[in-house]
Amino acid sequence: MRLAIFDYKITAMNPVGSCHRRMIEQLCDAHEITVFALVFDNPRPDRVRFVRIPVPSRPLALLFVLYHLIAPLCYLAHRLRWRIRFDSIQMVECNLAFGDISYCHFCHRAYLRKRWKRSGATGLRGALRWLDHTLHGLIESWVLGRASRIIVPSRGLAAELREEYPFVADRIQTLANPVDLHGLEQPPTFQGESFRQAHGVMANDRVLLFVALGHFERKGLPQLLEAMRRLDDPRLRLWVVGGENDLVRAYRHRVQRMGLADRVTFFGMQPDVRTYFWAADAFVLPSLYETFSLVAFQAAAAGLPVIVTPLHGVEEFVRDGENGFLIESSAPSVQRGLTRFLQTEIPTLRQMGRQARAGVQGYGTASFAARWSAFYAA
């Protein structure tokens, strides 16, 4: 088959893009694939064509509008130049006005209706995020209604889409995101204590890891910081990995005002987060809304107990008190979860981490590739 894949950024650092990249890598020998994206880390240049879409990546609302305008023109020009007719067009959510398959990782209308007011996003950044979700929500029903198949990563998102858009219920198929189980397993040569000491961690400290590319408000970082301030336990350390420079700068100022500067360390964007997984004691994500939360699965695969809200996807493997602690996205609830974490002995936390890794064994890259191959074969 000739497949056209439309996405903003298909790179290892992008949550949806990394799934697309893995899918492309596995399918390109059996199918002829052309990618239409802003950025594409091409795993197989010998088999996969790349057509760059020349639009700015920020703000997201502007990207959404310009991609809708420019991507079809690039697609038409490519077809005319090479005289190609594609058998299938795959897009992300409603980021394109035409497409046979929507690889859906968010329900924007449901998020705005049920959760936006609780997100706490304010200022210009919050206004731009609201605008992006609103633009998606305006055409979400129309685009999904035109798609012949809608692929979602979790049963929770599938249920949410069926509730929001009952007319697409029979077109939804669940296909979980891939987790690099082998690559995330801690090697015996890793010197965790040396890594911790290099970042100022003392012997009796407990290290929590928070990882997010952005959207810190939706992912619960304000509630986490407030819980730490209330708890006021000098043993508790927080590592924050991810975030663009302006976002990290704003949160550094916030942490200083809260008196937490000596306990919270920001690392910004990192090309490889595995060492942070391996050196931490637990992963925490009090997020308000996720549809799979790949990073929580990665943390579990790295052998960390997870302190999370019962998110779509995560709820399928987390067992409270066995491989993690379930919390709500509020400062009091996060505080209770952190208290349970501090009261749990290190050997027990290590055992919980092993159980967390066992709980995500069914989400490996091989099964992901096999499911996509079967989907396109059908």
matplotlib code that plots the C-alpha trace (Angstrom):
import matplotlib.pyplot as plt

x = [0.0, 1.0, 0.5, 0.6, 1.3, 0.5, 1.9, 3.5, 6.7, 7.8, 10.7, 11.7, 11.1, 7.5, 4.8, 2.6, 5.4, 7.5, 4.7, 4.3, 8.1, 8.0, 5.1, 6.8, 10.0, 8.1, 5.8, 8.1, 9.4, 5.9, 4.4, 5.4, 5.3, 5.5, 5.6, 4.2, 5.5, 7.4, 10.2, 10.8, 13.6, 13.6, 14.5, 14.6, 15.6, 16.0, 12.4, 10.5, 10.0, 9.7, 7.8, 8.5, 5.6, 7.1, 5.1, 6.1, 5.8, 4.6, 2.2, 0.1, -3.0, -1.2, 0.4, -3.0, -4.4, -1.3, -0.9, -4.5, -3.8, -0.3, -0.2, -2.9, -1.0, 2.2, 0.3, -1.2, 2.2, 3.8, 1.1, 1.3, 5.1, 5.4, 2.0, 1.2, -2.1, -2.2, -4.2, -4.6, -4.1, -3.3, -3.5, -3.3, -6.7, -8.3, -5.0, -5.9, -9.2, -9.1, -7.9, -9.0, -7.4, -7.3, -4.6, -6.4, -4.6, -6.9, -10.6, -10.5, -14.2, -14.4, -11.3, -12.7, -16.1, -15.0, -11.5, -10.3, -11.6, -9.5, -6.3, -5.2, -3.6, -3.5, -1.9, -0.9, 0.3, -3.1, -5.0, -3.1, -3.7, -7.4, -7.5, -5.7, -8.1, -11.1, -10.0, -9.6, -13.0, -14.7, -13.9, -13.3, -16.8, -16.6, -13.2, -13.7, -17.1, -15.3, -12.6, -13.2, -11.1, -10.1, -7.1, -6.8, -4.1, -6.3, -9.7, -10.5, -10.1, -12.2, -15.0, -14.7, -14.9, -17.9, -19.6, -18.8, -19.4, -21.7, -21.8, -18.2, -18.5, -18.2, -15.0, -12.9, -10.1, -7.7, -4.0, -1.8, 1.3, 4.8, 7.1, 10.7, 10.9, 14.5, 15.9, 14.4, 15.7, 18.4, 21.8, 23.8, 26.7, 24.6, 26.0, 22.8, 24.4, 27.1, 24.4, 22.4, 25.4, 26.4, 23.1, 23.3, 21.2, 22.1, 22.0, 18.7, 16.9, 14.0, 13.9, 10.7, 10.8, 8.4, 8.7, 6.8, 7.5, 5.3, 1.7, 2.9, -0.4, -2.5, 0.1, -0.2, 3.1, 1.5, -0.4, 2.8, 4.8, 2.1, 1.9, 5.7, 5.4, 2.7, 4.5, 7.8, 9.9, 13.6, 14.2, 11.9, 13.6, 11.9, 13.6, 11.7, 12.7, 11.3, 9.8, 10.9, 13.3, 10.6, 8.3, 11.2, 12.3, 8.8, 8.6, 12.1, 10.8, 7.7, 9.7, 11.9, 8.8, 7.5, 10.8, 11.5, 14.5, 16.9, 14.6, 13.4, 15.8, 14.9, 16.8, 14.9, 14.7, 16.9, 17.6, 17.7, 15.7, 16.5, 19.3, 16.8, 14.4, 17.1, 18.4, 15.0, 13.0, 9.5, 7.8, 5.0, 2.4, -0.7, -2.1, -5.6, -5.9, -3.9, -5.0, -2.1, 0.7, 3.6, 6.0, 4.2, 4.5, 8.2, 8.8, 7.2, 9.3, 12.4, 11.4, 9.9, 6.7, 4.3, 2.4, -0.4, -4.0, -6.2, -5.6, -6.7, -4.2, -2.5, -5.6, -5.1, -2.0, -1.6, -2.6, -2.8, -0.3, 1.2, 3.0, 2.2, 0.0, -3.2, -3.9, -6.2, -5.1, -5.3, -2.7, -4.2, -4.5, -0.9, 0.3, -1.3, 0.3, 3.7, 3.3, 2.6, 5.7, 7.9, 6.5, 7.3, 10.6, 13.1, 13.1, 9.3, 9.6, 12.0, 9.6, 6.8, 9.0, 9.6, 5.8, 5.3, 7.7, 5.9, 2.6, 3.6, 5.2, 2.3, 3.1, 6.4, 7.4, 7.1, 3.4, 2.8, 4.4, 2.4, -0.9, -0.2, 0.9, -2.3, -4.4, -3.0, -3.0, -6.8]
y = [0.0, 3.6, 5.4, 9.2, 10.0, 13.5, 14.6, 17.8, 16.3, 12.7, 12.4, 10.2, 13.2, 13.7, 11.5, 10.9, 11.4, 8.7, 6.2, 7.2, 6.9, 3.4, 2.4, 3.8, 1.9, -1.4, -0.9, 0.7, -2.6, -3.8, -0.5, 2.7, 5.5, 9.3, 11.6, 15.1, 16.9, 19.9, 17.7, 14.0, 11.9, 9.4, 5.9, 4.6, 7.2, 4.4, 3.5, 6.5, 9.8, 13.1, 16.2, 19.1, 21.3, 24.9, 26.3, 27.6, 25.1, 27.6, 28.8, 25.6, 27.5, 29.1, 25.8, 24.2, 26.8, 27.0, 23.2, 22.9, 25.5, 24.5, 20.7, 20.1, 22.3, 20.3, 17.1, 18.2, 19.5, 16.1, 14.1, 16.2, 16.1, 12.3, 11.3, 9.3, 8.2, 7.2, 4.2, 5.6, 8.9, 8.8, 11.9, 12.8, 13.6, 16.5, 18.2, 17.6, 18.3, 15.0, 11.6, 8.0, 7.2, 9.4, 8.4, 10.0, 10.8, 13.5, 14.4, 18.2, 18.8, 16.5, 18.1, 21.6, 20.6, 18.5, 19.5, 22.8, 25.0, 22.8, 23.0, 26.2, 27.5, 31.3, 34.3, 34.3, 30.7, 29.6, 31.7, 30.2, 26.6, 27.3, 28.7, 25.6, 23.2, 25.3, 25.3, 21.5, 21.1, 23.2, 20.7, 17.5, 16.2, 16.9, 15.4, 12.3, 11.8, 11.7, 9.2, 5.5, 4.4, 6.0, 4.5, 5.3, 4.2, 3.3, 1.9, 5.0, 7.3, 4.9, 5.2, 8.9, 9.3, 7.0, 9.1, 12.4, 11.3, 8.3, 8.3, 7.1, 4.3, 1.5, 3.0, 3.1, 0.6, 0.5, 0.0, 0.7, 2.8, 1.1, 0.9, 0.1, -2.5, -3.6, -0.1, 1.0, -1.9, -0.6, -2.0, -3.6, -1.2, 1.9, 3.8, 5.2, 6.5, 8.4, 10.0, 11.0, 12.5, 14.4, 16.2, 16.9, 14.1, 12.9, 9.3, 9.6, 11.7, 10.4, 11.4, 11.9, 12.3, 14.4, 14.2, 16.3, 18.0, 20.9, 21.6, 21.6, 22.9, 20.1, 17.5, 18.6, 20.2, 23.1, 20.7, 18.7, 21.7, 22.9, 19.4, 19.5, 23.0, 21.7, 18.5, 20.4, 17.3, 18.1, 14.5, 14.9, 15.9, 16.5, 16.3, 18.0, 16.9, 18.6, 21.9, 24.7, 27.3, 30.0, 27.5, 26.2, 29.8, 30.7, 27.6, 28.3, 31.7, 30.0, 27.4, 30.2, 32.1, 28.9, 28.3, 25.0, 26.0, 23.7, 20.7, 21.0, 20.7, 21.5, 19.7, 21.0, 19.0, 15.9, 13.7, 10.6, 10.5, 6.9, 7.8, 9.9, 7.0, 4.7, 7.1, 8.1, 6.4, 6.9, 8.6, 11.1, 12.6, 14.1, 14.9, 16.1, 14.4, 11.9, 9.4, 7.0, 8.8, 7.1, 8.5, 6.7, 3.4, 4.2, 4.9, 1.5, -0.2, 1.3, -0.3, 2.7, 2.7, 5.3, 7.9, 8.9, 9.8, 7.0, 8.2, 6.6, 3.8, 4.0, 2.6, -0.5, -1.6, 0.4, -1.3, 1.0, -0.1, -2.9, -1.1, 2.5, 4.9, 6.3, 10.0, 12.8, 15.9, 18.1, 19.3, 17.5, 14.2, 14.5, 15.3, 12.1, 10.1, 11.6, 10.8, 7.1, 7.2, 8.5, 6.0, 3.1, 1.4, 1.4, -2.4, -2.3, 0.5, -1.6, -4.5, -2.2, -1.1, -4.6, -5.2, -2.1, -3.3, -6.7, -4.9, -3.2, -6.3, -6.5, -3.1, -3.8, -2.6, -6.0, -6.3, -2.7, -3.4, -6.6, -4.9, -2.1, -4.6, -6.6, -3.4, -2.4, -6.0, -6.0]
z = [0.0, -0.4, 2.9, 3.6, 7.2, 8.5, 11.9, 13.3, 14.7, 14.2, 16.6, 19.5, 21.9, 20.8, 22.5, 19.5, 17.0, 18.6, 18.2, 14.5, 14.1, 15.5, 13.4, 10.2, 11.0, 11.3, 8.3, 5.7, 4.3, 3.6, 2.5, 0.6, 3.1, 2.6, 5.7, 5.7, 8.8, 10.2, 11.6, 10.9, 12.3, 9.5, 10.7, 7.1, 4.5, 2.0, 2.3, 3.6, 1.8, 3.7, 2.6, 5.0, 5.9, 6.3, 9.2, 12.7, 15.5, 18.1, 19.3, 18.9, 17.8, 15.0, 14.1, 13.9, 11.5, 9.3, 9.1, 7.9, 5.2, 4.1, 4.5, 1.8, -0.7, 0.0, -0.4, -3.7, -5.1, -4.1, -5.9, -9.0, -9.1, -8.6, -10.0, -6.9, -5.6, -2.0, -0.8, 2.7, 4.5, 8.2, 10.4, 14.1, 15.7, 13.7, 12.6, 9.0, 7.2, 5.2, 6.0, 6.2, 9.6, 12.7, 15.2, 18.1, 21.3, 22.8, 23.0, 22.9, 23.4, 26.3, 27.9, 27.5, 28.9, 31.8, 32.9, 31.4, 34.4, 36.8, 34.7, 36.3, 33.1, 33.2, 31.4, 27.8, 27.8, 29.2, 26.7, 23.8, 25.1, 25.5, 21.9, 20.6, 22.3, 21.2, 17.5, 17.7, 19.4, 16.7, 13.9, 15.9, 15.3, 11.6, 11.0, 13.1, 11.4, 8.0, 9.1, 8.3, 11.3, 14.6, 16.4, 20.1, 22.6, 25.6, 26.5, 28.5, 25.5, 23.4, 25.9, 26.1, 22.3, 22.2, 24.8, 23.1, 19.5, 19.5, 15.7, 15.4, 18.0, 15.5, 13.9, 17.0, 17.6, 20.6, 19.9, 22.8, 22.5, 22.4, 25.4, 24.9, 27.6, 26.8, 26.5, 29.8, 31.8, 34.2, 33.3, 36.1, 35.3, 36.1, 39.1, 40.7, 43.9, 42.0, 39.7, 42.8, 44.6, 41.5, 41.7, 45.5, 46.8, 50.3, 51.5, 53.3, 50.7, 48.7, 45.0, 43.1, 39.3, 37.3, 33.5, 30.9, 27.7, 28.6, 29.9, 33.5, 34.7, 33.2, 34.3, 37.9, 38.7, 40.7, 42.9, 43.4, 44.4, 46.8, 48.4, 48.9, 50.5, 52.9, 53.7, 54.4, 54.7, 54.0, 52.8, 49.8, 46.6, 43.2, 39.8, 37.0, 33.5, 30.4, 29.5, 27.1, 28.5, 29.1, 31.0, 33.1, 33.9, 35.1, 37.4, 38.8, 40.0, 41.4, 43.3, 44.8, 46.0, 47.6, 49.5, 47.6, 45.6, 47.6, 47.0, 43.4, 40.5, 36.9, 34.2, 31.1, 27.9, 27.9, 24.9, 27.1, 30.4, 31.3, 33.8, 35.7, 35.9, 37.1, 39.8, 41.2, 43.9, 42.4, 39.5, 40.1, 37.7, 39.3, 35.9, 35.3, 31.9, 29.8, 27.2, 27.6, 29.5, 27.8, 30.4, 33.2, 31.3, 30.7, 34.4, 35.3, 32.6, 34.2, 37.5, 39.4, 41.5, 40.1, 42.0, 39.6, 39.1, 37.6, 34.0, 30.8, 30.0, 33.4, 35.1, 33.2, 35.0, 38.3, 41.5, 44.5, 47.1, 44.9, 42.1, 42.9, 44.7, 43.3, 44.0, 42.8, 41.0, 44.1, 46.6, 49.6, 47.8, 46.4, 49.9, 51.2, 48.4, 49.1, 52.8, 51.9, 49.7, 52.5, 55.0, 52.7, 53.2, 50.3, 49.9, 49.6, 47.0, 45.0, 45.1, 44.0, 41.1, 40.0, 40.0, 38.0, 35.4, 35.3, 34.8, 31.5, 29.9, 27.4, 25.9, 24.2, 20.7, 19.1, 20.0, 18.9, 15.5, 15.1, 15.8, 13.3, 10.7, 11.2, 11.0, 7.6, 6.4, 7.0]

ax = plt.figure().add_subplot(projection="3d")
ax.plot(x, y, z, "-o")
ax.set_aspect("equal")
plt.show()
